[in-house]
Amino acid sequence: MIESDSSKNAAPASLTDILSGLVSQFGIGRKREENELEDAWKEVVGELAENTSVGSIRRGVLEIRVTDAIFAQELLFRKEELLHSLQERFPDEKLTDLRFKTGN
């Protein structure tokens, strides 16, 4: 069997590199961020969180699924306050808007 020169000289991957690759591959880091966002949402919204679930972030817009229009209306009244609180907690997400979608 002939070994190539590159395999002889290649340094073994560090544990940090391997773990970083696995986290990226399986989306573990993203899942943790989603859980943190969901926890923050519950803190910011309070009791109304029982009637909502956090969706995805697309182009800076966080989608919130709401069980019915009454709760969506209440959240719309507080939209600026809620958005500001989430922007402070998650500056890297660059949130620009909240979108409430009824029919959870």
Protein Blocks (a to p, Z undefined) as FASTA:
>chain_A
ZZdfklmmpccddfklmmmmmmmmnommmmmmmmmmmmmmmmmnommlmmgccdddeehi
acdddfblklmmmmmmmmmmmmmmmmmmmmmnopabdcddehZZ
